[in-house]
């Protein structure tokens, strides 16, 4: 299968991969052919694979729509050129030297129009580094920044609501700013399916280019507030999301024509297409369709006659969804303004999901740039012998190159619009993703390489332009050269308490955390400190049959008790170890531990700050655990006034001052 294997190499589909235990694994030829077919390359026979390889080689030899490099560096050209000039965003044209097939690049970062012997393309030049947290702080700041991570829907405000939104986030930003926090890390605010109460995970969005309209708060845009309703202790998404959409529609219907036009006027073609998607999604959902793949075939083409006619005949409905997006944009901006106004040096840190729902807006609007017939996940390993299929998809490497990276740049800009920075979920996806053909088992997938060097440069460039930091979620086994590359770009790695272990399985000391990192007590997917100490995660594992094979609950508890000793010996060498039913001193010590690290940024989850035992999300579960449904007991202002919580904030302020260089 020489031609098949050569085609796979050319497409970046790996025949081999190394599992978490360091063992080399082989992808079958059948799986390779299926992945290649989904990428648009016939590979059913050696002859077909050879022809596909010829076509791919010819395409790759052409001048791409965008070249990406480092400012002041050199870039190899795909053909021999004798004359080159670049026109910057300021309109100035610079002659560039071409020597030995290398293009000498301008010194200033940014985007350029590049002419090579009369042939034109775009040129993107990245600066050496992303901004660091300290770069975003006021000049007179004399401490290392710290912040809190929150799940927006979990927040309560002074007004009653069945779920938190941007209004509650603005209140929280003011409260945390007053408590001395420098940053507020938030869950993804990507667009979901409007008013659809069954698809509410922020990590399975419809679009990463636009915002979750359910978080919009008209009051932040100077409009009447939404009606108050208390809501149950756990968010009732099937009721809350349709209700919120109906409330926003009532606000829209009450606007006078001039005000309505002010909200909906736009020359953004992609925004209009997204609003059209939302209108179509609402229209066809009554018939049981979930997203565009369930619509009549005539509507599968966003530029087709059927979609165009629908837009004209339902202009008011499209305008409504434009209005919702405008409200959401203004609300997010108001939250960042509230954070900065309360004294935060950084403010909001957004979160970028690794993929989107294959039936959603991005997959419909950007068909040529997206993977088609492939979902992404994780390969089988000893802890998960069946692997994971996350039932989401992402961009196609070939589609990104062919589009000049335009949709990827737009996605990064949308993520950085939150204000102070962006966390990239599963940042390994910048280098490779495990892709699975539709209908295949997870083990029948393969790793697909992405243009990592280009993507990391573009992320650095966009962070520079936005003045925001970048956190690269790097938990797990990193692809080759990944860690070195993100470190060189000064993207912060994530150092989560639970995973920072020494070779003897003990927990490392605070001083051993790398400075170029975000030190964290936990994430939305990990057990809270109080929950770990009490064994709440073990309770859930026992209830759901998720204890390790062959391990009883008593044995799991014995292992945990040993680990409690290891953790406590790292957190506090002097005080007696607290009992399992007394987690409060452990929560205090864990927060102090993270605060003492030399990390550029210390982040404490709101659940840990409050000493909560339950985590927001239990990975690998859907209906058996209340994922993304939990709420705080009260408004953040009231919670921060609770003495233990106020003491933890004071401790963070004090310890982030100590040792500041």
C-alpha positions in Angstrom: 0.0 0.0 0.0 2.8 2.4 -0.9 0.6 5.0 -2.6 -1.9 4.9 0.2 0.8 5.5 2.8 2.4 8.3 0.7 -1.0 10.0 0.3 -1.6 9.7 4.1 1.8 11.4 4.8 1.1 14.2 2.3 -2.3 14.8 4.0 -0.9 14.7 7.5 -2.7 11.6 8.5 -0.5 9.6 10.8 -0.1 5.8 10.3 1.3 5.5 13.8 0.8 7.1 17.2 2.1 6.6 20.7 -0.4 6.0 23.5 -0.3 7.3 27.1 1.9 4.4 28.2 4.5 5.1 25.5 3.5 2.2 23.3 3.5 2.6 19.5 0.1 2.0 17.9 -0.7 1.3 14.2 -3.6 2.7 12.2 -5.1 0.1 9.8 -5.0 0.7 6.1 -8.8 0.6 6.1 -9.0 3.4 8.6 -6.4 5.4 6.7 -8.5 5.1 3.5 -11.7 6.1 5.3 -10.2 9.2 6.8 -8.6 10.2 3.5 -11.9 9.7 1.7 -13.6 12.0 4.2 -10.9 14.6 3.5 -11.8 14.4 -0.2 -9.1 12.1 -1.4 -10.1 8.8 -3.2 -7.9 6.1 -1.7 -9.9 2.9 -2.3 -7.2 1.4 -4.4 -3.5 2.1 -5.1 -4.4 3.6 -8.4 -6.9 6.0 -6.9 -4.4 6.9 -4.1 -1.7 7.7 -6.7 -4.0 10.0 -8.6 -5.1 11.7 -5.5 -1.5 12.2 -4.5 -0.7 13.8 -7.9 -3.6 16.2 -7.6 -2.6 17.1 -4.0 1.1 17.6 -5.0 0.1 20.0 -7.8 -2.2 22.0 -5.5 0.5 22.3 -2.8 3.0 23.6 -5.4 0.8 26.7 -6.0 1.1 30.0 -4.2 -1.2 29.7 -1.2 -3.7 32.4 -0.4 -1.7 33.4 2.7 1.9 33.0 3.8 2.6 33.2 7.5 6.0 34.1 9.1 7.7 36.0 11.9 8.4 39.7 11.6 12.0 40.3 10.7 12.6 36.7 9.8 12.8 34.7 6.6 10.3 32.6 4.7 10.9 29.9 2.1 8.9 30.6 -1.1 7.1 27.9 -3.0 8.7 29.0 -6.3 11.7 31.0 -7.4 10.9 34.7 -7.3 13.1 37.7 -8.2 11.1 40.6 -7.1 8.9 41.1 -4.0 7.1 43.9 -2.3 4.6 44.1 0.6 1.9 46.7 1.3 1.0 47.0 4.9 -2.3 48.0 6.5 -1.1 51.6 6.6 -0.9 51.6 2.8 2.8 51.8 2.6 4.6 49.5 0.2 8.0 48.1 1.0 10.5 46.3 -1.3 11.6 43.0 0.1 14.8 41.1 -0.6 14.6 37.6 -2.1 17.8 35.6 -1.6 18.4 31.9 -2.2 14.7 31.1 -2.3 14.1 32.9 1.0 12.0 36.0 1.4 13.3 38.5 3.9 10.3 39.7 5.9 9.3 43.2 7.2 10.1 44.0 10.9 6.5 45.1 11.9 3.9 42.5 12.8 0.6 42.6 10.9 -1.1 41.7 7.7 0.3 42.6 4.3 -0.6 42.3 0.6 2.4 40.5 -0.9 3.4 40.7 -4.6 5.9 38.1 -6.0 6.9 38.7 -9.6 3.4 40.0 -10.3 1.6 37.2 -8.4 -0.3 38.3 -5.3 -1.1 36.7 -1.9 -1.6 37.7 1.7 1.2 37.8 4.3 0.8 37.5 8.0 3.7 38.3 10.3 3.7 37.4 14.0 5.6 39.2 16.8 7.9 37.0 18.9 5.6 36.7 21.9 2.1 36.9 23.2 1.4 39.6 25.9 2.0 38.2 29.4 -0.4 38.9 32.3 2.1 41.4 33.8 2.0 43.3 30.5 -1.7 44.0 31.0 -1.5 45.2 34.5 -1.3 48.9 35.4 2.2 50.4 35.5 2.0 50.8 39.3 1.0 47.2 40.0 3.4 45.5 42.4 1.9 42.0 42.6 1.5 38.9 40.5 -2.0 38.7 39.0 -4.7 36.4 40.3 -8.2 35.7 39.3 -11.3 33.5 39.6 -12.8 31.1 37.0 -16.6 31.0 36.8 -19.4 29.3 34.9 -21.6 32.2 33.8 -25.0 30.3 33.9 -24.2 29.3 37.5 -24.1 32.9 38.7 -26.9 34.6 40.5 -27.5 38.3 40.6 -29.6 40.8 42.6 -32.5 40.1 40.2 -34.1 36.7 40.0 -33.4 34.7 36.9 -33.4 30.9 36.1 -29.9 31.1 34.7 -27.0 33.5 34.8 -26.1 35.7 31.9 -24.0 38.8 31.1 -26.0 40.9 33.6 -24.9 38.5 36.4 -21.4 38.4 35.0 -21.1 42.2 35.1 -22.2 42.1 38.8 -19.7 39.4 39.5 -16.9 41.3 37.8 -17.5 44.4 39.9 -17.6 42.2 43.1 -14.4 40.3 42.3 -12.6 43.5 41.2 -13.5 45.1 44.5 -12.1 42.0 46.3 -8.8 42.5 44.5 -9.0 40.0 41.7 -7.2 40.9 38.4 -8.9 38.5 36.1 -12.2 36.6 35.6 -11.9 33.5 33.5 -15.2 32.5 31.9 -16.7 29.5 30.2 -17.1 29.6 26.4 -19.7 32.1 25.3 -20.0 30.7 21.7 -23.4 30.6 20.0 -25.6 27.7 20.9 -28.7 26.6 19.0 -31.2 29.4 19.8 -33.8 28.5 22.3 -33.0 24.8 22.1 -33.0 23.4 25.6 -31.4 20.1 24.8 -28.0 21.4 23.6 -26.6 23.6 26.3 -23.0 22.5 26.8 -20.7 25.5 26.1 -18.2 23.1 24.6 -20.5 21.8 21.8 -21.5 25.1 20.2 -23.2 25.9 16.9 -20.6 28.6 16.1 -17.4 29.8 17.6 -17.6 33.0 15.5 -20.6 34.4 17.3 -22.1 34.7 20.8 -24.6 32.8 22.9 -27.7 35.0 22.7 -29.2 33.4 25.8 -26.6 35.3 27.8 -27.7 38.6 26.5 -29.2 41.1 29.0 -31.2 44.0 27.4 -30.6 46.1 30.5 -26.9 46.3 29.7 -27.9 47.9 26.3 -30.2 50.5 28.0 -33.3 48.5 27.3 -36.0 47.3 29.8 -34.8 44.4 32.0 -36.1 40.9 31.5 -38.9 39.6 33.7 -37.8 38.1 37.0 -38.2 34.4 37.8 -36.5 32.5 40.5 -36.0 29.2 38.8 -35.2 25.8 40.5 -31.9 25.0 42.3 -30.6 23.3 39.1 -30.9 25.1 35.8 -33.9 23.7 33.9 -32.4 24.2 30.4 -35.4 22.8 28.4 -37.5 25.5 30.0 -35.0 28.3 30.5 -33.6 28.6 27.0 -36.9 28.7 25.0 -38.2 31.1 27.7 -35.2 33.4 27.3 -35.6 33.4 23.5 -39.2 34.4 23.9 -38.4 37.2 26.3 -35.8 38.6 23.9 -38.3 38.4 21.1 -40.8 40.4 23.2 -38.1 43.1 23.7 -37.3 43.2 20.0 -41.0 43.5 19.1 -41.4 46.5 21.4 -38.6 48.5 19.7 -39.5 51.4 17.5 -38.2 51.1 13.9 -35.3 53.5 14.3 -34.0 51.7 17.5 -34.5 48.3 15.8 -32.5 49.4 12.8 -29.7 50.7 15.0 -29.3 47.2 16.5 -29.6 45.2 13.3 -27.7 47.3 10.8 -24.5 45.4 9.7 -22.3 44.9 6.7 -20.9 41.7 8.2 -21.9 39.0 5.7 -20.9 36.2 8.0 -23.0 37.7 10.8 -26.0 37.9 8.5 -25.4 34.3 7.5 -25.4 33.2 11.1 -28.6 35.1 11.8 -30.1 33.3 8.8 -29.0 30.0 10.2 -30.6 30.7 13.5 -33.8 31.8 11.8 -33.8 28.6 9.7 -33.0 26.5 12.8 -36.0 27.8 14.7 -38.2 27.4 11.6 -37.3 23.7 11.0 -36.9 22.6 14.6 -40.7 22.3 15.1 -40.5 19.4 12.6 -37.9 17.7 14.7 -34.8 18.8 12.8 -31.6 19.4 14.7 -29.5 21.8 12.7 -28.9 22.0 9.0 -28.3 18.3 8.3 -31.9 17.7 9.2 -33.3 20.4 6.9 -34.6 19.8 3.4 -31.6 19.4 1.0 -32.4 22.6 -0.8 -31.4 24.6 2.3 -28.1 22.9 2.8 -26.4 25.6 0.7 -26.3 28.9 2.6 -25.9 30.8 -0.7 -28.5 28.7 -2.5 -31.9 29.8 -3.9 -33.9 28.3 -1.1 -31.9 30.0 1.7 -31.8 33.3 -0.1 -35.6 33.2 -0.7 -36.2 32.4 3.0 -34.0 35.3 4.1 -36.1 37.7 1.9 -39.5 36.2 3.0 -38.5 36.1 6.7 -36.5 39.4 7.0 -38.0 40.2 10.3 -37.0 36.9 11.8 -33.4 37.3 10.5 -33.4 40.8 12.0 -34.4 39.4 15.4 -31.4 37.1 15.5 -29.2 40.0 14.4 -30.6 42.0 17.3 -29.8 39.1 19.8 -26.2 39.1 18.6 -26.0 42.9 19.0 -27.3 42.6 22.5 -24.8 39.8 23.3 -21.9 41.8 21.9 -22.8 44.9 23.9 -23.4 42.8 27.0 -19.9 41.1 26.8 -18.3 44.5 26.3 -20.2 45.9 29.3 -18.9 43.0 31.4 -15.3 43.8 30.5 -15.9 47.5 31.2 -17.3 46.5 34.6 -14.2 44.4 35.3 -11.8 47.1 34.3 -13.9 49.8 36.1 -13.6 47.7 39.3 -9.9 47.7 39.1 -9.1 44.5 37.3 -5.8 44.8 35.4 -6.7 42.0 33.0 -10.5 41.5 33.2 -12.3 38.7 31.3 -10.4 35.7 29.9 -12.5 34.0 27.3 -12.5 30.3 26.5 -12.3 28.8 23.0 -13.9 25.4 22.5 -12.0 22.8 20.5 -14.8 22.2 18.0 -18.5 22.8 17.0 -21.6 20.7 16.5 -21.5 19.3 12.9 -25.1 20.4 12.5 -24.5 23.9 13.6 -24.0 27.3 12.0 -20.2 27.1 11.4 -20.5 23.7 9.7 -23.2 25.1 7.5 -21.7 28.5 6.8 -18.1 27.4 6.3 -18.6 24.1 4.5 -15.4 24.4 2.5 -13.2 25.1 5.5 -14.6 22.4 7.8 -14.1 18.7 8.2 -17.0 16.8 6.6 -17.8 13.3 7.6 -15.3 13.4 10.5 -15.8 14.0 14.2 -13.0 14.6 16.7 -12.2 12.9 20.0 -9.5 10.9 21.7 -7.9 7.6 20.8 -8.3 4.5 23.0 -6.0 4.2 26.0 -5.7 2.1 29.1 -8.0 4.5 31.1 -10.5 4.6 28.2 -10.2 1.5 26.1 -13.0 2.5 23.8 -11.6 6.0 23.2 -13.8 9.1 23.1 -15.9 10.6 20.4 -16.8 14.1 21.3 -19.4 14.3 18.5 -18.0 17.7 17.4 -16.0 18.7 14.4 -13.5 21.4 13.5 -11.7 23.1 10.6 -10.0 21.1 7.9 -6.3 21.7 7.5 -6.7 21.8 3.7 -9.7 24.1 4.1 -7.8 26.5 6.3 -5.0 26.8 3.9 -7.3 27.3 0.9 -9.2 30.0 2.7 -6.1 31.9 3.7 -6.9 31.1 7.3 -9.7 33.7 7.3 -12.3 31.8 9.3 -9.7 30.7 11.9 -8.5 34.3 12.3 -12.1 35.4 12.7 -12.6 32.7 15.4 -9.6 33.8 17.4 -10.6 37.4 17.1 -14.1 36.5 18.4 -12.6 34.7 21.3 -10.3 37.6 22.2 -13.2 40.0 22.1 -13.9 39.1 25.7 -11.2 41.5 26.6 -8.2 40.4 28.6 -7.2 37.1 27.0 -8.2 33.7 25.8 -7.8 30.1 27.0 -7.5 27.7 24.1 -9.2 24.4 25.1 -7.3 21.3 24.1 -4.6 23.4 22.5 -2.9 20.2 21.2 -5.5 20.6 18.5 -3.4 23.4 17.0 -1.0 20.6 16.1 -3.1 17.5 15.6 -6.6 16.1 16.3 -7.9 12.5 16.5 -10.5 12.3 13.7 -13.1 9.6 13.4 -15.1 8.8 10.2 -18.8 8.9 10.6 -20.2 5.5 11.6 -16.8 4.2 12.6 -15.6 3.3 16.1 -13.3 5.6 17.9 -10.4 3.2 17.5 -10.9 3.4 13.7 -9.7 7.0 13.7 -6.3 8.6 13.1 -4.4 11.7 14.1 -4.7 14.5 11.6 -1.9 17.1 11.6 -2.6 20.8 11.4 -0.4 23.6 10.2 0.8 24.2 13.8 3.6 26.7 12.9 1.1 28.9 11.0 -1.7 28.6 13.6 0.5 29.5 16.6 2.0 32.5 14.7 -1.5 33.7 13.9 -2.7 33.2 17.5 0.3 35.2 18.7 -0.4 38.0 16.1 -4.0 38.2 17.1 -3.2 38.3 20.8 -0.7 41.1 20.1 -3.3 43.1 18.2 -6.0 42.5 20.9 -3.6 43.1 23.8 -4.7 39.8 25.4 -2.8 36.9 27.0 -3.2 33.3 25.8 -3.5 30.2 28.0 -2.9 27.0 26.1 -4.6 24.1 27.8 -1.9 21.5 27.6 -3.1 18.7 30.0 -2.1 15.3 28.7 0.6 14.0 26.4 1.8 16.8 24.2 2.6 16.3 20.5 6.3 16.6 19.5 7.7 20.1 19.9 4.4 21.5 21.1 5.6 22.5 24.6 8.7 24.2 23.3 6.7 26.2 20.7 4.1 27.5 23.0 6.7 28.4 25.6 8.7 30.3 23.0 5.6 32.3 22.2 4.9 32.9 25.9 1.6 31.2 25.9 0.8 30.1 29.5 0.5 26.4 30.1 -2.0 25.1 32.6 -0.7 23.7 35.9 -3.6 22.2 37.7 -3.1 21.1 41.4 -4.2 17.5 40.8 -1.9 16.8 38.0 1.3 18.4 39.4 2.9 15.3 40.9 6.5 14.4 41.6 8.1 11.2 40.5 7.2 9.6 43.8 3.5 10.5 43.2 3.6 13.2 45.8 2.4 16.7 45.0 5.1 19.2 43.9 5.9 22.2 46.0 4.5 25.7 45.1 8.0 26.8 44.2 8.3 24.1 41.6 5.5 25.4 39.4 6.9 27.0 36.2 6.7 30.8 36.1 5.3 30.8 32.5 2.0 29.2 33.5 -1.4 29.6 34.9 -1.5 27.8 38.3 -5.0 26.5 39.1 -6.8 24.8 41.9 -9.0 23.0 39.3 -11.0 23.2 36.1 -14.7 22.7 35.2 -13.9 19.0 34.5 -12.0 18.2 37.7 -13.2 17.5 41.2 -13.2 20.5 43.6 -10.7 20.6 46.5 -13.5 20.0 49.1 -15.0 17.3 46.9 -11.7 15.5 46.6 -11.0 15.6 50.3 -14.4 14.2 51.2 -14.3 11.7 48.4 -17.3 13.1 46.5 -15.8 12.1 43.2 -15.5 8.5 44.5 -19.2 8.7 45.5 -20.1 9.6 41.9 -17.7 6.9 40.5 -19.3 4.2 42.6 -22.9 5.3 41.7 -22.1 5.4 38.0 -20.0 2.3 37.9 -16.9 4.3 37.0 -14.4 3.0 39.6 -11.3 1.5 38.0 -11.8 -2.1 36.9 -11.2 -4.5 39.8 -11.1 -1.7 42.4 -13.7 -1.8 45.2 -15.0 1.4 46.9 -13.1 0.5 50.0 -9.9 0.1 48.1 -10.5 3.4 46.3 -11.0 5.1 49.6 -7.8 3.6 51.0 -5.9 4.9 48.0 -7.5 8.3 48.5 -6.6 8.4 52.1 -2.9 7.8 51.2 -3.2 10.6 48.7 -4.7 12.9 51.3 -1.6 12.4 53.3 0.6 13.2 50.3 -1.4 16.4 49.5 -1.5 17.6 53.1 2.2 17.1 53.6 2.8 19.4 50.6 0.2 22.0 51.7 1.0 22.2 55.4 4.0 20.6 57.2 2.9 21.7 60.7 -0.8 21.4 61.3 -2.5 18.0 62.0 -4.2 16.5 58.9 -7.9 17.4 58.9 -10.5 14.6 58.9 -12.1 13.8 55.6 -15.3 15.5 56.7 -13.5 18.7 57.4 -12.3 20.0 54.0 -12.3 23.8 54.8 -8.7 23.9 56.1 -7.6 21.9 53.0 -9.4 24.4 50.7 -7.6 27.3 52.4 -4.2 25.5 52.2 -4.8 24.6 48.5 -5.6 28.1 47.5 -2.6 29.4 49.5 -0.5 26.8 47.7 -1.6 28.1 44.2 -1.1 31.7 45.3 2.5 31.1 46.4 3.6 29.7 43.1 5.7 31.9 40.8 3.2 31.4 38.0 2.4 34.4 35.9 -1.3 34.0 36.8 -3.0 32.2 39.7 -6.6 31.1 39.0 -9.0 29.7 41.7 -12.3 28.2 40.6 -15.4 29.8 42.1 -16.4 26.4 43.4 -13.1 26.2 45.3 -13.3 29.8 46.5 -16.7 28.9 48.0 -15.6 25.5 49.3 -18.1 23.7 47.2 -18.0 19.9 46.9 -19.6 19.4 43.5 -17.9 20.1 40.2 -19.6 21.8 37.2 -19.1 19.0 34.7 -18.3 15.3 35.0 -16.6 14.3 31.7 -18.1 11.3 29.9 -21.6 11.8 31.3 -24.7 13.4 29.9 -28.0 12.7 31.8 -26.6 10.9 34.8 -24.9 13.9 36.3 -26.2 17.5 36.4 -23.6 18.9 34.1 -23.7 22.7 33.6 -26.8 22.9 35.8 -25.5 23.9 39.2 -25.9 27.4 40.5 -24.4 29.5 43.3 -26.4 29.9 46.5 -26.7 33.7 46.1 -25.3 36.7 44.3 -21.5 37.0 44.3 -21.5 40.1 46.3 -23.2 38.3 49.2 -21.0 35.2 48.8 -17.8 37.3 49.0 -19.1 38.8 52.3 -19.1 35.3 53.9 -16.1 35.4 56.3 -14.3 32.2 55.0 -14.6 33.4 51.4 -13.5 36.9 52.3 -10.5 35.5 54.2 -9.6 33.5 51.1 -9.7 36.6 48.9 -7.5 38.4 51.5 -5.1 35.5 51.5 -4.8 35.6 47.7 -4.2 39.4 47.7 -1.5 39.0 50.4 0.3 36.0 49.0 0.4 37.3 45.4 2.1 40.4 46.8 4.9 38.4 48.6 7.9 37.4 46.5 6.9 39.8 43.6 10.0 40.6 41.6 
